[in-house]
Amino acid sequence: MPPAKEAQVHGERPWLLIVFGLIGLAGCAALIAGTIIAPLFVPDYNWISDTISDLAAGRWEIIMDVALYGFAAGLMATALAASHAHLGKSGWTVGILSLAVLAALVIIIGARNEYGDKDNEGVVIHIYLVYGLGALFLLTCVVMQAGLRASEHPHASWWLIGLGALWAVLSPVFLMSPTGIDGLMERILGLIACAIVAVLCIVFVRRGTSRTSRG
């Protein structure tokens, strides 16, 4: 192992990587659980045509809000783990910043409750937040896959490339899709977003556990 990489490995705290990685996975689980549970409390909700935003307003908005805030916490934990185990050069640093900004965007989406409550008065920024999510999840895949490939995790790199390609194809489809199927498209993208975060978090958890087992 090159001296620089060996010094990096010795500087990592395994349990920190494990904890942050598990929080990231828990955030993904929270988002998925929220999108499954919340519709049970919303009358006449259609999984195909109604979006996740429709769940984030009204009497039971707390369910989806908690799910979104949980996912945001997972994104921030992933960014912290990536910062601790810095596996790349400037591209990896851009990916860390991208994950942190994604966490902020998800919090704002949960807090604003736009579209879900049919309120479009004042400044409506929901669509711009969606554009930000689309751009930053793709950017994360593009800039972080090289660091994974150059380290001990080449298989994770290919997963990130594949998920990024799916995201790049389906994001414009979602934006152009008719209202009759945009809810389904949004859920597919949500699963891809969770998969992107999960790939990174699994890398960090495995990296932490392997360091722990070595003593």
C-alpha positions in Angstrom: 0.0 0.0 0.0 1.4 3.5 -0.9 2.5 5.6 2.1 -0.2 8.2 1.5 -3.0 5.6 1.4 -1.6 3.8 4.4 -1.5 7.0 6.4 -5.1 7.7 5.4 -6.3 4.3 6.5 -4.6 4.6 9.9 -6.2 8.1 10.3 -9.7 6.7 9.9 -11.9 5.9 12.9 -13.7 2.6 12.0 -16.6 3.1 14.4 -17.2 6.6 13.0 -17.5 5.1 9.5 -19.8 2.4 10.7 -22.1 4.8 12.6 -22.3 7.3 9.8 -22.9 4.6 7.3 -25.7 3.0 9.3 -27.3 6.4 9.8 -27.2 6.9 6.0 -28.9 3.5 5.5 -31.5 4.3 8.1 -32.3 7.5 6.3 -33.0 5.6 3.1 -35.2 3.2 5.1 -37.1 6.2 6.5 -37.8 7.6 3.1 -39.0 4.3 1.7 -41.1 3.6 4.8 -42.7 7.0 4.7 -43.7 6.7 1.1 -45.3 3.3 1.9 -47.1 4.3 5.2 -48.2 7.9 4.5 -50.6 6.9 1.6 -52.5 4.7 4.0 -53.7 7.9 5.8 -54.5 10.0 2.8 -57.9 9.4 1.3 -58.2 8.6 -2.4 -54.4 8.7 -2.8 -53.2 7.2 -6.1 -49.7 5.8 -6.2 -49.4 6.2 -9.9 -50.6 9.8 -10.5 -50.1 11.4 -7.1 -46.7 12.6 -6.1 -44.8 12.4 -2.8 -45.4 16.1 -2.4 -49.1 15.4 -2.0 -48.2 13.4 1.1 -46.2 16.2 2.7 -49.2 18.4 3.5 -52.5 18.1 5.3 -53.6 16.4 8.5 -51.0 13.6 8.3 -48.1 15.5 6.8 -46.0 14.7 9.8 -45.4 11.1 8.5 -43.9 12.3 5.2 -42.1 15.2 6.9 -40.3 12.8 9.3 -39.4 10.5 6.4 -37.9 13.4 4.4 -36.0 14.8 7.5 -34.7 11.2 8.1 -33.5 11.0 4.6 -31.8 14.4 4.9 -30.1 13.2 8.1 -28.9 10.1 6.1 -27.5 12.3 3.4 -25.6 14.4 5.9 -24.2 11.4 7.6 -23.1 10.0 4.3 -21.3 13.3 3.6 -19.6 13.1 6.9 -18.5 9.6 6.3 -17.2 10.5 2.9 -15.3 13.4 4.4 -13.7 11.1 7.0 -12.7 8.4 4.5 -11.6 10.7 1.7 -11.1 8.3 -1.2 -10.4 10.8 -4.0 -9.0 14.1 -4.9 -11.0 17.3 -5.8 -13.8 15.2 -7.4 -14.5 13.4 -4.1 -14.5 16.8 -2.3 -17.1 18.0 -4.7 -19.2 14.9 -4.0 -19.0 15.6 -0.3 -20.3 19.1 -0.8 -23.0 17.8 -3.2 -24.3 15.4 -0.5 -24.4 18.1 2.1 -26.4 20.5 -0.2 -28.7 17.6 -1.1 -29.5 17.2 2.6 -30.3 20.9 2.8 -32.6 20.7 -0.3 -34.5 17.8 1.1 -35.1 19.6 4.4 -36.4 22.7 2.5 -38.7 20.5 0.5 -40.1 19.0 3.6 -40.5 22.3 5.3 -42.0 24.3 2.5 -45.0 21.9 1.8 -45.5 23.4 -1.7 -47.8 21.7 -4.2 -48.9 19.1 -1.7 -51.3 21.6 0.0 -52.2 23.3 -3.4 -50.8 26.6 -2.1 -48.9 28.5 -4.8 -49.0 31.9 -3.3 -45.8 33.9 -2.9 -42.5 32.6 -4.2 -42.8 29.0 -5.3 -39.4 27.3 -5.3 -40.4 23.6 -5.4 -39.6 23.1 -9.0 -36.1 24.7 -8.6 -35.5 22.4 -5.6 -36.4 19.4 -7.8 -33.9 20.6 -10.5 -31.3 20.9 -7.8 -31.9 17.3 -6.6 -31.7 16.1 -10.2 -28.4 17.8 -10.9 -26.7 17.0 -7.6 -27.5 13.3 -7.4 -26.1 12.9 -10.9 -23.1 15.0 -10.0 -22.5 12.9 -6.9 -22.3 9.7 -9.0 -20.1 11.3 -11.6 -17.5 12.7 -9.3 -17.4 10.0 -6.6 -17.2 6.9 -8.7 -13.5 7.5 -9.6 -12.5 7.6 -5.9 -14.3 4.3 -5.4 -12.6 2.7 -8.4 -9.2 3.9 -7.4 -9.5 2.6 -3.8 -10.6 -0.8 -2.5 -14.1 -0.6 -3.8 -14.2 -1.0 -7.6 -17.5 -2.9 -7.6 -19.2 0.0 -5.8 -17.8 2.3 -8.5 -19.6 0.3 -11.2 -22.8 0.4 -9.2 -22.6 4.2 -8.9 -22.0 4.5 -12.7 -25.0 2.4 -13.4 -27.3 4.2 -11.0 -26.0 7.5 -12.3 -26.8 6.5 -15.9 -30.4 5.5 -14.8 -30.8 8.8 -13.0 -29.6 10.7 -16.1 -32.1 9.0 -18.3 -35.1 8.9 -16.0 -34.9 12.4 -14.5 -35.8 14.2 -17.8 -38.5 11.6 -18.4 -40.0 12.5 -15.0 -39.9 16.2 -15.7 -41.7 15.6 -19.0 -44.1 12.9 -17.9 -47.9 13.6 -17.8 -49.5 14.0 -14.4 -51.1 10.6 -14.8 -47.8 8.8 -14.2 -45.5 11.4 -12.5 -46.1 9.9 -9.1 -44.8 6.5 -10.3 -41.8 8.1 -11.9 -41.0 10.1 -8.8 -41.0 6.9 -6.7 -38.7 5.2 -9.1 -36.3 8.1 -8.9 -36.6 8.0 -5.1 -35.5 4.4 -5.0 -32.6 5.2 -7.3 -31.6 8.1 -4.9 -31.7 5.7 -2.0 -29.7 3.2 -3.9 -27.0 5.8 -4.6 -26.8 6.7 -0.9 -26.9 3.0 0.1 -23.9 2.1 -2.2 -21.8 4.7 -0.5 -22.9 3.8 3.0 -22.3 0.1 2.5 -18.8 1.0 1.4 -18.2 3.0 4.6 -19.7 0.3 6.9 -17.6 -2.4 5.2 -14.6 -0.2 5.4 -15.2 0.4 9.1 -15.8 -3.3 9.9 -12.8 -4.4 8.0 -10.6 -2.0 9.9 -12.1 -3.2 13.2 -11.6 -6.9 12.4 -7.9 -6.1 11.7 -7.6 -4.8 15.2 
